[in-house]
Amino acid sequence: MRVKKRSKNRKAVKFYSTCFGFREPYKVLIDGTFVHHLLTQRLLPADDALRDLLSASRTPALFTSKCIVAELRRLGKSHAESFDSAQLLATTKCEHDKVVSAVNCVLSLIGDKNPEHFFVATQDADLREKLREIPGVPVIYGLKNSLFIEQPSVQQRKFAQLDEEKRLNMDISEYKKLMKAASEGKTTASENGSDGEQHERPISSLVKNALGVADKSKFKRNRAKGPNPLSCKKKKPKPQPSAIQNQGATADGEAKRKRVRKRKRSQKDNKQAEMAS
Ligand SMILES: [Zn+2]
């Protein structure tokens, strides 16, 4: 179970690195609810817990913002410990001269495209839902003493399939349209014809890998149809058995005849010798 969870988290991180250019050291934007969760569940030190979650080789950088810290202070005594801890984290610069709610601050920091490549860690269900509607925002949350990365939504995956140029030029309303189509389970291709080819194109192998979709053809092997001809000895042509016998017979016959001839010659010699003497 644990292994399965880990590999799911790993896949999610890989998806965002491949499709949205997230690079180590990862940046995690942490809101007050998450700081509170880390403290109450004793998931400390937090950077180790998050590094483990992200399967990162480098310690991720943790950020809050001025508005997030201010909200924790407003919550008073019950969140005093969280406020103290949040103050120790780095603050990313937000554009609010007058503090706004933590939710609005996070949303403004993420913007339309999450240019800073933040992972957002929050326990706020409403905020999580809003973040799901923005492409390229991985969300971290905790359940008791375990941390999770939300799996990329169907919309995020669809978005990642578009080519880079289209992605960069897409505004949030177009993205929402794409999202709506995805959640209704129909392809945008059927909805508007001109964009059809974009969506019908096969998923790039990179995305496939990121999603853990095995490319079947990649693993198909050509089966050998017989023994490897390079490791076999050359076949010798088999001589005909009858030929061997015949050859043997003729050889034998020849030898016999020679022997007879020899004998005859020696007899002749003997006779000649007798005659001479
Ligand atoms: Zn702010």
Residues whose N, C-alpha, C, O or C-beta is under 5 A from the ligand:
A	BS01	ZN	S65 C67 C94 E95 H96 C105
